[in-house]
Every structure is written in structure tokens, then in C-alpha cells.
Amino acid sequence: MPISPRVPELAALDVLVSVARLGSMGAAGREHGLSQQAISARVRSAERQLGIKVFDRATTGVTPTYEGGLVLEWAAGTLTAAEHLASGISALRGEREANLTVAASMTIAEYLVPGWTVTMRRKHPTVVTSVRLLNSTDVAAQVLAGDAELGFVEGPEVPAGLDAREVARDELVVIVPPGHPWSRSGPIAPAELARTPLIQREFGSGTRTTLEQAVPGCVAPLLELTSCTAVKAAVVAGNAPAVVSSLAVAADLVDGRLVAVELQGLRLPRRLLAVWERDRGLRGSAREFLDIAAG
């Protein structure tokens, strides 16, 4: 089946995802070794090709539109699939001496794993790391099945059959856009959060599991999405609250694109865990990767 002319090339999708993750054209330019003007031109070209406005521009940075958030979520999946394709082709051609498959929950994969993989590549250039982006429940299943040597999860509990080690900590944050009533009302009661339809991550994500255990009785979500980027875009577009990792919104809170809302008498800290199958243990490149992540 021919590819639609509406689908940009992988390099253009990579630029769009980088701009969304970093929050500005300039930061994305530095990451890609390009000028801000060049990144902006590539974004405009991709938007023309898509026929969709992906970002709202402001002096403080860029924010994905609602439609843009969905495009970015699909683009991230396409880039991951392309990485797996390239990884498989390299393996077939015998271009690697070792291989490591890591499964990571979405928040950890987006905000922590890239730095770890770069360090791994510098320290062990013959090891090529393949990363699978999943929710925490699916990460545990992949590790238990032996499809990934090492996993990273956000849930409050260690799944049965796995050993674990803490590699980082974050805190769940209630976020709203600047014009939302909660942005001016001061702390809200956990009961009010529970009865308010939220923009949520999908069932099985560590973020959602942690929230539902800490705040029982949450009503059905207003909308379910599978990435932090899409959730943040929907919060702005829909003027509705969400609960996300502090890692995902640090820049947005500083720039004023989003506002954090305090909960009365409740904080939501959590441990971010590396997990591996207990009986197989951890050795070789998987052990090296864990040491980098925990360092």
C-alpha cells in the first residue's frame, strides 16, 4: 500500500517530537545541531504537509495543539517502530557484537532513558540498546516473558516474580492551564479531585495506578491518552485537569504554560524502579545499563 503524501519523513517527525519534548524550537535546534530558524522551517513544512497545526507558538515557547498532541503521539510510535526496524536490519547484517532490549514505561522512556542510552553507548560502543515504550503493566509482562532483559516501571508495587532497584524518584502533580478555576482557588481536597473527570493516562500506566491507589473512587476519565505529551496538549486545549509526573511538566511550570495545583494534606511521591526476572537474574550489558541508570 503506498504511503500517503500527508505523512512526513522520519527526520521531520523526529524534529516535531523533539520540539514537543523540549518545549522550544531553540532547544530542539541545539539537540539536532541546527539553527532555530532551520527547526522552525522544518516544523512549518511538516505542518503544511500534514494539513494540521501541530504547535501553538508563544514568546515563552511552543505548546502542542490538541490535534498536534495526537499527531505527536502517533509520530513517537512510528519513530520507535523505525528504530526497531533499523535494529533488526543491523542484527541481520551482523553489525553488532551485543544486543540489549530494555522496556520502559512512557514517562521514564521519554525523560530519563535517552540520557542513559547515550552514556551506555559511550561506555560500551559495541552494545546497541533497543528501547520499547510501554505502560508499566506491559513492561512487567515483557520482562517476565523474557522479551526484555531489563525494565523500568513507575507503579507503586513490584510485580510478582521480579526483583527491583530504585533508580530515581518523581512526584505526581495535578496540572491545569492558567485560566482554569483551580489555578486561582488554592489547595483542593482529594475528594474534589476524585469526583472530577480528569484527562488520564491509559489503564495499566504507573501514573494512573499510583493515583487510583492514593485517591480511591476516582470517576471515569474525561479522556484517556498514552503519552505525557498528548495529556499536556489535551489539558491546554480542553481546559481540564490531569495528573502527571513532575518530570513531564518541569519546564511547562517554569514557563507558565501549565499551573500545578496543591492537594490538601496529600502528596504523591513515588519511586521509579528498574525490574528484572528473578530467576534469570541480571548480567552483562543489562547489569551495566542498570548501573548507569542508578548512578
C-alpha positions in Angstrom: 0.0 0.0 0.0 1.5 3.4 -1.0 2.4 5.8 1.8 0.1 8.8 2.0 1.7 12.1 0.8 0.4 13.5 4.1 3.0 11.5 6.1 6.3 13.4 6.7 9.7 11.7 6.5 11.1 10.2 9.7 13.6 13.1 10.1 10.7 15.6 10.1 8.7 13.5 12.7 11.9 13.3 14.9 12.1 17.1 14.8 8.4 17.5 15.8 8.8 15.1 18.7 11.9 16.9 19.9 10.3 20.3 19.8 7.3 19.0 21.9 9.6 17.2 24.4 11.9 20.2 24.9 9.3 23.0 24.6 11.1 25.3 22.2 12.5 25.5 18.7 15.8 26.7 20.0 16.3 23.7 22.4 15.4 21.3 19.6 17.9 23.0 17.3 20.7 22.5 19.8 19.8 18.8 20.2 19.8 18.3 16.4 22.7 20.6 15.7 20.6 23.0 13.7 19.7 26.7 14.0 16.3 27.7 15.5 15.4 29.1 12.1 16.1 25.7 10.4 14.0 23.9 13.0 11.1 26.3 12.6 11.2 25.9 8.9 11.1 22.1 9.2 8.2 22.4 11.6 6.2 24.7 9.2 7.0 22.4 6.3 5.7 19.3 8.3 2.6 21.2 9.3 1.8 22.1 5.7 2.3 18.5 4.6 0.1 17.2 7.4 -2.5 19.9 6.9 -2.6 20.3 10.7 -1.3 22.9 13.0 0.9 20.9 15.4 2.1 23.7 17.7 0.8 27.0 19.1 3.7 29.5 19.2 4.3 32.0 22.0 7.2 34.1 23.3 7.6 31.6 26.1 7.9 28.6 23.8 5.6 26.2 21.9 2.7 24.1 23.1 1.1 21.2 21.1 -2.4 21.8 19.9 -5.0 19.2 20.7 -4.7 17.7 17.2 -0.9 18.2 17.4 -0.7 16.1 20.6 -2.4 13.2 18.8 0.0 13.5 15.8 3.0 13.6 18.2 1.8 10.5 20.0 1.5 8.6 16.7 4.8 10.0 15.5 6.6 8.8 18.6 5.2 5.3 17.9 6.3 5.5 14.3 9.9 6.5 15.3 10.0 3.6 17.8 8.9 1.2 15.1 11.6 2.6 12.7 14.2 2.2 15.4 13.2 -1.4 15.9 13.4 -1.9 12.1 16.9 -0.4 11.9 17.9 -2.5 14.9 16.7 -5.7 13.3 18.4 -4.9 10.0 21.7 -4.3 11.8 21.3 -7.6 13.6 20.7 -9.5 10.4 23.8 -7.9 8.8 25.9 -8.9 11.8 26.8 -5.2 12.6 26.7 -5.7 16.4 28.6 -7.7 18.9 26.0 -7.5 21.6 22.3 -6.5 22.0 20.2 -5.3 24.9 16.5 -4.9 25.0 15.0 -2.5 27.5 11.3 -2.0 28.2 10.4 1.3 29.8 7.2 3.0 31.0 6.3 6.0 28.9 7.4 8.7 31.4 10.8 7.1 32.2 11.3 6.3 28.5 10.7 9.9 27.5 12.6 11.8 30.2 15.3 9.5 31.6 16.1 6.7 29.2 17.6 8.9 26.4 20.4 10.1 28.7 21.1 6.6 29.9 21.3 5.2 26.4 23.8 7.9 25.4 26.0 7.1 28.4 25.7 3.4 27.6 26.8 3.9 24.0 29.8 5.9 25.1 30.9 3.4 27.7 30.1 0.3 25.6 30.1 1.2 21.9 29.6 -2.4 20.8 26.3 -2.7 22.7 23.2 -1.4 20.8 20.3 -0.8 23.1 16.7 -1.2 21.8 14.1 0.5 23.9 10.4 -0.5 23.9 7.9 2.2 25.1 5.1 0.6 27.1 3.0 1.2 30.1 4.2 -0.2 33.4 1.9 -3.3 33.3 3.2 -4.2 29.8 6.8 -3.6 30.8 6.5 -6.1 33.7 4.9 -8.7 31.3 7.7 -8.3 28.7 10.4 -8.8 31.4 8.6 -11.8 32.9 8.3 -13.3 29.4 12.0 -12.8 28.6 11.3 -10.4 25.8 13.3 -7.7 27.6 16.3 -8.2 29.8 15.6 -5.1 31.9 12.5 -3.0 32.5 11.7 0.4 34.1 8.3 0.9 35.8 6.5 3.7 37.7 3.9 1.7 39.6 3.8 1.7 43.5 4.4 -2.1 43.7 7.0 -4.6 42.4 5.2 -7.1 40.2 5.4 -10.7 41.3 8.4 -12.7 40.0 10.6 -9.6 39.5 13.4 -8.1 41.5 13.7 -4.4 41.6 16.1 -1.5 42.4 15.2 2.2 42.8 16.8 4.4 40.1 15.0 7.7 40.6 12.1 9.4 42.2 9.4 11.8 41.0 6.1 13.1 42.3 2.7 13.2 40.6 1.4 16.7 40.1 -2.1 18.0 39.4 -1.9 20.3 36.5 -4.4 22.8 34.9 -4.0 25.5 32.3 -3.6 29.1 33.6 -7.2 30.0 33.1 -8.7 27.1 35.0 -10.6 27.9 38.2 -8.3 25.6 40.2 -5.3 27.8 39.2 -6.7 30.5 41.5 -8.5 28.6 44.2 -5.6 27.4 46.3 -5.3 23.7 47.5 -8.1 21.4 46.6 -9.4 18.4 48.6 -8.6 14.9 47.3 -12.3 14.2 47.3 -12.8 17.0 44.7 -10.1 15.6 42.6 -11.7 12.1 42.8 -15.1 13.4 41.6 -13.7 15.5 38.7 -13.3 13.8 35.3 -9.6 14.0 34.5 -7.5 13.7 31.4 -5.8 10.4 32.3 -3.1 8.1 31.1 -4.4 4.7 29.9 -5.3 1.8 32.2 -2.1 0.0 33.3 0.1 3.0 33.4 2.1 3.6 36.5 0.8 7.2 36.8 -2.8 6.1 36.8 -2.2 3.1 39.1 -0.5 5.3 41.7 -3.2 8.0 41.5 -6.0 5.5 41.9 -4.4 3.9 44.9 -3.7 7.2 46.6 -7.1 8.8 45.7 -9.7 6.0 45.8 -13.0 6.3 44.0 -11.9 8.4 41.0 -14.7 8.9 38.5 -14.2 7.7 34.9 -11.7 9.8 32.9 -12.7 12.6 30.6 -10.2 11.3 28.1 -7.5 8.6 28.1 -4.2 9.1 26.3 -1.0 7.1 26.1 1.7 9.7 26.4 2.6 12.7 28.6 2.9 14.9 25.6 -0.7 14.1 24.5 -2.0 14.6 28.0 -0.4 18.0 28.4 -1.8 19.2 25.0 -5.3 18.0 25.9 -5.1 19.8 29.3 -4.4 23.1 27.5 -6.9 22.5 24.7 -9.7 21.1 26.9 -9.2 23.4 29.9 -9.3 20.3 32.1 -7.1 18.9 34.9 -4.7 16.0 34.7 -2.2 14.2 37.0 1.2 13.7 35.5 4.8 13.1 36.6 6.8 16.1 37.8 9.4 15.0 35.2 7.0 15.7 32.4 6.0 19.3 33.4 9.0 20.9 35.0 9.7 23.2 32.0 6.0 23.9 31.5 5.5 25.0 35.1 8.5 27.3 34.9 7.4 28.9 31.6 3.8 29.3 32.9 2.2 27.1 30.2 0.7 25.0 33.0 -0.1 25.5 36.7 0.5 23.0 39.5 -2.4 22.6 41.9 -1.7 21.6 45.5 -3.8 18.8 47.2 -4.9 19.4 50.7 -3.0 17.1 53.1 -1.7 14.8 50.3 1.4 14.5 48.2 2.1 11.8 45.6 5.8 10.9 45.6 6.8 7.6 44.1 9.8 5.5 43.3 10.9 4.8 39.7 12.1 1.2 39.6 14.3 -1.0 37.4 13.0 -4.5 37.3 14.3 -7.9 36.1 13.2 -11.5 36.2 14.2 -13.0 39.5 15.2 -16.5 38.4 17.3 -15.3 35.3 19.0 -12.6 37.3 20.9 -9.7 35.7 24.2 -9.9 34.0 26.3 -8.5 31.2 25.1 -5.4 29.3 21.8 -5.4 31.3 23.8 -5.0 34.6 25.9 -2.3 33.0 22.8 -0.4 31.9 21.2 -0.7 35.4 24.4 0.7 37.0 24.2 3.7 34.7 20.6 4.3 35.4 21.1 4.0 39.2 24.2 6.2 39.2 
